[in-house]
């Protein structure tokens, strides 16, 4: 499969009154055609900032991408002109944002907002764009789609707004779809419907996906490969089955142990990860997870590990083998 995205050494910082926040600290990942990559981690670990940096959506000031490259089909998104990146965003790389209510313009109709990318990126006239918008709304399961083109965002429920957001993201047939925690504000039943819809559309349209979430349960049946983030770093990456079956970083193990499981002892007490995430006012020179880690050793306190091989296509940023509790 051809490689679509190649991100290397991505670093993003935010200037605040308290100092410089090192939000993303050298992130590397690849994405190939038709693949779904899940990016997981707790709030504030750098998931959303990573993809928004890649698409040049970070507000400047206070944010700034200070290092790295994001190659899309061999061209660096970070070095493109404003005009070039505008033709990539929405047309070739599209994004579903976290809160569908605040992502829509409240004073424009849904039909106008779904049709507009077609007029901008594909040169359609208004009649053609509205016909295509109707098709996309029907594809994502909006009942009586043509009759609802004149409705406004507040006239849709949360789940329906998220479906419309997916339709708007896919209307130009992008090669890559980025979903930034698209089920966070929805109830569990609607979450499941949105995940199934995303899987169906991915299979029908053949696009690659990056799905960002803090919920490992949501992503388990959707992604092909996972990247776990902590403190602005990717600290483990592996195929889904390998990561869930054999987690090799203490943080990943902690996330999995905090989930209820139907295939484990039902009387098992759910575990929590003690402590708080790091305050990233400077780039960590030791392992960022060391203060919360039950496997910590001396080396962890003085040197931040790179991604080390833990198995076939499985890499972890940990000095310690979790099974033996000895150095790798």
C-alpha positions as CSV (number, residue, x, y, z in Angstrom):
1,X,0.0,0.0,0.0
2,X,1.2,3.5,-0.9
3,X,2.2,5.8,2.0
4,X,-0.1,8.9,2.3
5,X,1.2,10.6,5.4
6,X,4.7,10.7,7.0
7,X,5.1,12.8,10.1
8,X,8.6,13.2,11.5
9,X,9.9,15.1,14.6
10,X,6.8,17.3,15.0
11,X,7.1,19.7,17.8
12,X,4.5,22.4,18.8
13,X,4.8,24.9,21.6
14,X,2.4,27.5,23.1
15,X,3.5,30.7,24.7
16,X,1.6,31.6,27.9
17,X,1.9,34.0,30.7
18,X,3.4,31.2,32.8
19,X,6.0,30.3,30.2
20,X,6.3,28.0,27.1
21,X,4.1,24.9,27.1
22,X,5.8,22.0,25.2
23,X,2.6,20.4,23.9
24,X,4.0,18.1,21.2
25,X,7.6,16.9,21.6
26,X,8.9,15.1,18.5
27,X,6.0,12.9,17.2
28,X,6.6,10.4,14.4
29,X,4.0,8.3,12.6
30,X,3.0,7.0,9.1
31,X,-0.3,6.4,7.5
32,X,-0.9,4.2,4.4
33,X,-3.8,4.0,2.0
34,X,-6.9,2.5,3.4
35,X,-5.4,2.2,7.0
36,X,-7.1,3.4,10.2
37,X,-4.7,4.7,12.8
38,X,-6.0,5.2,16.3
39,X,-4.3,7.8,18.5
40,X,-5.2,7.4,22.2
41,X,-4.3,9.0,25.5
42,X,-5.8,11.1,28.3
43,X,-6.9,14.7,27.9
44,X,-3.9,17.1,27.4
45,X,-1.5,14.5,26.1
46,X,-1.2,16.2,22.6
47,X,-3.5,14.1,20.4
48,X,-5.5,17.0,18.9
49,X,-2.6,19.4,18.8
50,X,-0.6,16.9,16.7
51,X,-3.1,16.7,13.9
52,X,-4.0,20.3,14.0
53,X,-0.3,21.2,13.8
54,X,0.0,19.0,10.8
55,X,-2.9,20.8,9.1
56,X,-1.7,24.2,10.2
57,X,-4.8,24.9,12.3
58,X,-2.9,25.9,15.4
59,X,-3.7,29.6,16.2
60,X,-0.6,31.7,16.1
61,X,0.0,33.3,18.5
62,X,0.0,31.6,21.0
63,X,0.9,28.4,19.2
64,X,3.8,27.6,16.9
65,X,5.1,24.5,15.2
66,X,8.8,24.8,15.9
67,X,10.2,21.6,14.3
68,X,9.4,18.6,12.1
69,X,7.8,17.8,8.8
70,X,4.4,16.4,7.7
71,X,4.7,14.9,4.3
72,X,1.4,14.3,2.4
73,X,2.1,12.4,-0.8
74,X,5.7,13.6,-0.6
75,X,5.0,17.3,-0.1
76,X,5.5,19.0,3.3
77,X,2.3,20.5,4.6
78,X,4.2,22.7,7.0
79,X,6.1,24.4,4.1
80,X,3.1,25.0,1.8
81,X,1.8,28.4,1.0
82,X,-1.6,29.4,2.6
83,X,-3.2,28.9,-0.8
84,X,-1.8,25.4,-1.3
85,X,-2.7,24.2,2.2
86,X,-6.3,25.6,1.7
87,X,-6.7,23.3,-1.3
88,X,-5.5,20.3,0.8
89,X,-7.7,20.9,3.8
90,X,-11.3,19.7,3.2
91,X,-10.6,18.4,-0.2
92,X,-7.8,15.8,0.3
93,X,-7.5,15.7,4.1
94,X,-10.7,16.3,6.0
95,X,-11.5,16.6,9.7
96,X,-14.4,15.8,12.0
97,X,-14.2,18.1,15.0
98,X,-14.9,17.2,18.6
99,X,-18.1,19.3,19.2
100,X,-20.5,19.3,16.3
101,X,-22.5,22.2,17.7
102,X,-19.6,24.7,17.9
103,X,-18.1,23.4,14.6
104,X,-21.1,24.6,12.5
105,X,-21.9,28.2,11.7
106,X,-25.2,28.7,13.6
107,X,-26.6,31.3,11.1
108,X,-26.0,29.3,7.9
109,X,-28.3,26.4,6.8
110,X,-26.9,22.9,6.9
111,X,-27.3,22.6,3.1
112,X,-25.2,25.7,2.6
113,X,-22.4,24.4,4.9
114,X,-22.3,21.0,3.3
115,X,-22.4,22.3,-0.3
116,X,-19.8,25.1,0.2
117,X,-16.7,22.9,0.0
118,X,-17.9,21.5,-3.4
119,X,-18.2,25.0,-4.8
120,X,-14.8,26.0,-3.5
121,X,-12.8,22.8,-4.2
122,X,-14.6,21.2,-7.1
123,X,-16.0,24.2,-9.0
124,X,-19.6,23.0,-8.8
125,X,-22.5,25.4,-9.3
126,X,-25.0,25.8,-6.4
127,X,-27.6,23.4,-7.9
128,X,-24.9,20.6,-8.4
129,X,-23.5,21.2,-5.0
130,X,-26.9,20.9,-3.3
131,X,-27.7,17.7,-5.2
132,X,-24.4,16.2,-4.0
133,X,-25.0,17.5,-0.4
134,X,-28.4,15.7,-0.5
135,X,-26.6,12.4,-1.6
136,X,-24.1,12.7,1.2
137,X,-26.7,13.4,3.9
138,X,-28.6,10.4,2.7
139,X,-25.4,8.3,2.8
140,X,-24.9,9.2,6.5
141,X,-28.4,8.3,7.4
142,X,-30.2,11.7,7.6
143,X,-34.0,11.0,7.0
144,X,-35.7,13.1,4.3
145,X,-32.3,14.7,3.6
146,X,-33.5,17.0,0.8
147,X,-36.2,18.5,3.0
148,X,-33.6,19.3,5.7
149,X,-31.1,21.2,3.6
150,X,-32.8,24.5,4.7
151,X,-32.6,23.6,8.4
152,X,-30.1,25.2,10.8
153,X,-27.7,23.3,13.1
154,X,-29.8,23.9,16.3
155,X,-32.7,22.0,14.6
156,X,-30.7,18.7,14.7
157,X,-29.9,16.5,17.6
158,X,-26.3,15.9,18.8
159,X,-26.1,12.5,16.9
160,X,-27.6,14.0,13.8
161,X,-25.3,17.0,13.9
162,X,-22.4,14.6,14.1
163,X,-23.7,12.7,11.0
164,X,-24.0,16.0,9.1
165,X,-20.4,16.8,10.2
166,X,-19.3,13.5,8.7
167,X,-21.2,14.2,5.5
168,X,-19.5,17.6,5.2
169,X,-16.1,16.0,5.8
170,X,-16.6,13.4,3.1
171,X,-18.3,15.5,0.5
172,X,-15.1,16.1,-1.5
173,X,-14.0,12.4,-1.3
174,X,-10.8,13.0,0.7
175,X,-7.9,10.5,0.8
176,X,-7.6,11.0,4.6
177,X,-10.3,11.6,7.2
178,X,-9.2,12.8,10.7
179,X,-11.8,12.2,13.4
180,X,-11.0,14.2,16.6
181,X,-13.0,12.5,19.4
182,X,-16.2,12.6,17.4
183,X,-18.2,10.6,19.9
184,X,-17.2,12.3,23.1
185,X,-20.4,14.4,23.6
186,X,-22.8,11.6,22.6
187,X,-24.5,8.9,24.6
188,X,-23.3,5.3,24.3
189,X,-25.9,4.1,21.8
190,X,-25.2,7.0,19.4
191,X,-21.5,6.5,19.9
192,X,-21.9,2.9,18.6
193,X,-23.9,4.1,15.6
194,X,-21.3,6.8,14.7
195,X,-18.4,4.2,14.9
196,X,-20.3,1.7,12.7
197,X,-21.1,4.5,10.3
198,X,-17.4,5.5,10.1
199,X,-16.5,1.8,9.5
200,X,-19.1,1.4,6.7
201,X,-18.0,4.7,5.0
202,X,-14.3,3.8,5.2
203,X,-14.9,0.5,3.6
204,X,-17.2,2.0,0.9
205,X,-15.0,4.9,0.0
206,X,-11.5,3.3,0.6
207,X,-10.1,6.3,2.5
208,X,-7.5,6.3,5.3
209,X,-8.5,7.4,8.8
210,X,-6.9,8.8,11.9
211,X,-9.3,8.4,14.8
212,X,-8.4,10.3,18.0
213,X,-9.9,9.3,21.3
214,X,-9.3,8.8,25.0
215,X,-11.5,5.7,25.0
216,X,-9.7,2.5,24.1
217,X,-13.0,0.6,24.1
218,X,-14.4,2.8,21.2
219,X,-11.3,2.3,19.0
220,X,-10.8,-1.5,19.5
221,X,-12.9,-2.7,16.6
222,X,-12.2,0.2,14.3
223,X,-8.4,0.8,14.0
224,X,-5.8,-1.3,12.3
225,X,-2.9,0.2,14.2
226,X,-2.6,2.2,17.5
227,X,-0.4,5.0,18.7
228,X,-0.6,5.8,22.5
229,X,0.4,9.4,23.5
230,X,1.6,10.7,26.8
231,X,3.1,14.1,27.7
232,X,3.4,15.1,24.0
233,X,5.2,11.9,23.0
234,X,4.1,8.7,21.2
235,X,5.1,6.2,23.9
236,X,3.8,3.0,22.2
237,X,2.7,2.0,18.7
238,X,1.6,-1.4,17.5
239,X,-1.1,-3.3,15.5
240,X,-4.4,-3.3,17.5
241,X,-4.3,-7.0,18.4
242,X,-0.7,-6.8,19.5
243,X,-1.3,-3.7,21.6
244,X,-4.4,-5.0,23.4
245,X,-3.0,-8.5,23.8
246,X,0.5,-7.6,24.9
247,X,0.9,-3.9,26.1
248,X,4.5,-3.1,26.5
249,X,4.4,0.3,28.2
250,X,3.2,0.8,31.8
251,X,0.9,3.6,30.8
252,X,-0.8,1.5,28.1
253,X,-1.2,-1.3,30.6
254,X,-2.8,1.1,33.1
255,X,-5.3,2.4,30.5
256,X,-6.3,-1.2,29.6
257,X,-6.6,-2.2,33.2
258,X,-9.0,0.7,33.8
259,X,-11.5,-0.7,31.3
260,X,-14.3,-3.1,32.3
261,X,-13.8,-6.4,30.4
262,X,-16.3,-9.1,29.6
263,X,-13.6,-11.7,29.0
264,X,-12.0,-11.3,32.4
265,X,-13.1,-12.0,36.0
266,X,-16.3,-10.0,36.5
267,X,-15.4,-9.4,40.1
268,X,-12.0,-7.8,39.2
269,X,-11.6,-4.4,40.6
270,X,-10.9,-1.7,38.0
271,X,-7.5,-0.2,38.4
272,X,-6.6,3.5,38.3
273,X,-3.3,5.3,37.4
274,X,-2.1,7.2,40.4
275,X,-0.9,10.8,40.1
276,X,-1.4,13.5,37.5
277,X,-0.2,14.1,33.9
278,X,3.0,16.2,33.6
279,X,2.9,20.0,33.4
280,X,4.8,20.5,30.1
281,X,6.5,23.8,30.9
282,X,9.8,22.3,29.6
283,X,10.7,19.3,27.5
284,X,11.0,16.2,29.7
285,X,14.6,14.9,29.8
286,X,13.5,11.8,31.8
287,X,10.6,9.5,31.1
288,X,7.5,11.7,31.4
289,X,5.6,8.8,32.9
290,X,8.2,8.0,35.6
291,X,6.5,9.9,38.5
292,X,3.4,7.7,38.1
293,X,5.0,4.4,37.1
294,X,5.1,1.3,39.3
295,X,7.9,-0.2,37.1
296,X,10.3,2.8,37.4
297,X,14.1,2.3,37.6
298,X,17.0,4.6,38.0
299,X,17.6,5.1,34.2
300,X,13.9,6.2,33.8
301,X,14.6,9.2,36.0
302,X,17.6,10.5,34.0
303,X,17.0,9.5,30.4
304,X,13.8,9.6,28.2
305,X,13.7,6.3,26.2
306,X,13.2,6.3,22.4
307,X,10.8,3.9,20.8
308,X,12.3,0.5,21.3
309,X,11.3,-2.7,19.5
310,X,9.0,-4.9,21.6
311,X,7.7,-7.3,18.9
312,X,6.9,-7.4,15.2
313,X,5.9,-3.8,14.2
314,X,5.5,-3.1,17.9
315,X,7.5,-0.3,19.5
316,X,7.5,1.1,23.1
317,X,9.3,4.0,24.8
318,X,10.1,2.1,27.9
319,X,13.4,0.9,29.4
320,X,11.8,-1.9,31.3
321,X,10.4,-5.2,30.2
322,X,7.1,-5.5,31.9
323,X,7.1,-9.3,32.2
324,X,10.6,-9.6,33.8
325,X,10.8,-6.1,35.3
326,X,14.4,-5.9,34.1
327,X,16.0,-3.5,31.5
328,X,15.3,-4.3,27.9
